[in-house]
Amino acid sequence: MLEDRMGKRLPLSWFQRVAAEVLARHGIVMEDEWPVHDDAGQHVASLDLANVALKVGLECQSIEYHATAADVAQDIHRKRTLRRMGWDVTELWWSDLDRIDAVVDDLMLAFERARRLGL
């Protein structure tokens, strides 16, 4: 396993690791912890998982970090900024693991949209 991960980013959360593994079983492999910066070089977000070439991200959401009004407001601002930068971001909550086919469909639609736009 260590050899497999050499030279690659390691996910920060267990949820992210589970998400990456489940998506890989569906043929979707994404980069871990992808930093996104604006034109001025300011850090906008670290996407939990990302298809960088197509600018499609996945954020693994949990109640622990995304439940308060302030958290929600921060998430909305970050997602709007990412959208303006051309990123399409899908959310994944723990409960979504029970409906992973729908999440896979959402990601496939995002990939297809990006391809049509020529990204």
PAVEX-712573 format. One record per residue: x, y, z of N, C-alpha, C, O in turn; residue in one letter. Coordinates in pm, whole numbers, plus 50000, padded with zeros to 5 digits. Atoms other than C-alpha are relative to their C-alpha. Layout:
N
XYZXYZXYZXYZA
...
***
This chain:
119
500824988150000500005000050000500865012550000500545022349933M
499134988449992502825023750083500585003249863500605014849822L
499474997950135504415018849740498955006249909499265014749826E
501124994850080501015025749585499805015050021499415022049928D
500274986049966500815059649761501225009049985501095021249998R
498794991850009504405071249710499855010749893499455007849780M
500064989050094504515105249545498605005449976498415014249892G
501384995550017500755110149577499535006850127500035004150236K
500614993849883498695132049806499214989550077498584980750019R
500815008849915497145113750099498765007750045498875019350084L
501214993249955493545122050186500075003150149500644995550228P
499984995949861493035140550512498964992950085499144991350206L
501065005849919489835123250617499694985649958499944981549845S
500425013850029488565087650643498855000149900498794991549812W
501134999250091485395098150465500495001849857499984995549765F
499424997750132487445110650173500634987149945500514984249826Q
499395012850042489335077650162498924990149956499064983349854R
501105008950033486075058150163499385004349866499124995949780V
500604994850123484635080649890500864996649878500354992049776A
499105003050112487695076349668499954985249964499944981749846A
500045014550025487575038549707498694995949935498694988249839E
501315003550056483845036149636499895005049856499404997749770V
500064994750137484135058549329500934992149907500584989849791L
499085007950082487145038749204499364986849957499604981949847A
500715012450036484965007449212499015002449887498604993049818R
500904996350110482695026148970500775006049882500175011849791H
499184995450111485605035248743500345014850002500815020249902G
499704985749990486005071148868501185001850094501094999150214I
498794997549922489505079948985500275015149997500355021249891V
499814985549989490105115249112501215002850089501624994350168M
498854995749919493015134349268499525003550141498435009050159E
500284996449861493065138249647500455014250029501495018649980D
499604987049945493125172649813500565009549895501715013949906E
499514991450108493385193949499499825014750038498705019250059W
500114985849967494215230449579499585008249878500115006449768P
500474991150107492375256449370500365014350039500055018850149V
499604986149977493785291649340499375008949894499155004649780H
500554990750098492305322249173501135006149917502305002749935D
499004993950089494075343448909501075007850075502185009550026D
499044992549919495765363549184500864991050087501724995750161A
499225009549922497175331949339499444997350139500064990250218G
500625002249870494825332749638499384986050006498754981549910Q
500595013349981493795298749774498505001550017498045008850105H
501464999549995490075294049712499444987850073498534989150155V
500525012349941489545257849814501004988849982501874989349895A
499315012850020491095223849859498884989949980498224985850076S
501065009650030488725200149685500414986350051501544982050029L
499685013149945488545166649857500454990549890501464983649904D
499655008050118488595148849520499755008549877498815016449874L
500164991750120489015164049176500484992949875501484985749876A
499535003250134489225156148809500485013449947499675021549899N
499424986950029491555185048735499825003849854499485015249823V
500104997150144491485182348355498625005049963498485013749877A
501374996250033487695185648350499435010350097498305014950080L
500434990349898487465209248650498714995650068497755003350082K
501135005649926485045186548833500534995850137501504988450148V
499585003249865485335184049209498934992850078497754993150043G
500915006649908483785163649485500395004450141501565003650179L
499764996349861483435176349840499284990250091498074988450079E
500555009349902482905151150118499525008150119500335013650195C
500594991549896480535168450357499674991950124499284980250115Q
500375006449873480005160150722499365010550090499645022450080S
500684991149905477835174850993501025007450086500825019050122I
498984994249912480975181251198500535013349947500785022550026E
499384988150056482305207650958499075008549913499485019049865Y
500874992950095479285218850756498585002250052497655003349973H
501364999649944476325222150996499555013850046498355016850041A
500424987149945476355257151141499665009949888500045007949773T
500354989750099474955287850967501265006249940501305009049820A
498744994450051478485301650937500674990449902501204994749800A
499425010150089479705269050781499274999949865499904999549759D
500815000250122476835269250530500305012349916500475011249794V
499704987750072477505305650437501384999449935501555003749821A
498645001450055481215298350388500004990349883500644992949781Q
500105009850109480405267650175499375006249876499855004049764D
500694993750114478015287649955500945009749929501015009849806I
499064990450060480595315149901501104992849922501424996749810H
498935007550066483345289949817499504993549871500184993949769R
500545006750119481115270749575499675009949889499885006949772K
500264989850102480005302449398501305004649934501365006349812R
498704995950055483625312949359500544989249908501044992349799T
499535011050084484555278649225499214999349869499794997149763L
500845000350120481615279648982500435011049902500525008749782R
499544989050086482755313648851501344996949934501655002049827R
498705004050053486185298148797499894988149904500904983449852M
500205010950095484665270548583499934986250061499864976349987G
500065013049934484555242748842498554995750021497685004050052W
501295006049969481565219648879500264991050121501044981650114D
499735007149875481425206549237498764992450046497674998150057V
501055008749947479315177449361500274997550148501424995950189T
499865003149857478665171549730499724985250023498924978949954E
500235013849956478845137549896499915000250151500865003950220L
500225001449857477385132250243500094985250034499964976749946W
499925014049959477775100150446498774992449952498894981149905W
501245006950039474135091750372499964997149850499244988149806S
499965002350145474905094149998500694987049964500524982049852D
499355012750030477015062750023498974988949979499264978949914L
501085009650022473695044050035499345001849864498564993349821D
500564997350132472775059549700501135004249904500995013849828R
498794996150074476195060449538499775000349849500435007849778I
500274999750144474765052949193499535013849955499885018349846D
500474986550034473045087049198501175009950000501225018849916A
498824991249995476305104149296500884997549878501385006949817V
499235003450120478145085649020499345006349877500035011949792V
500724993650112475445097548776500255015049998500485020749891D
499734985649992475925133448899501395003349948501585012849872D
498634997750045479665131148844500144997649849500805005349780L
499925002850144479255115348499499385011449919499895014949813M
500614988450068476925143948399500955012050002501085019149902L
499034988949990479495169148523501174997849904501625007249838A
498915003050093482245151648325499555002649856500295008649777F
500524998250136480065151648012499825014949967500165019249857E
500154985450022479205188748051501355006349972501495014549881R
498664994550018482895196848084500584996349864501205004649798A
499505004350133483765176547775499335007849888499975011849791R
500734992350103481045194247574500505014449992500515020449885R
499484986449997482485227647684501455000649951502015011449932L
498645000650054485875215847561501085001950104502185006350072G
498984998849895487675215747896500964988449996501884987850078L
***
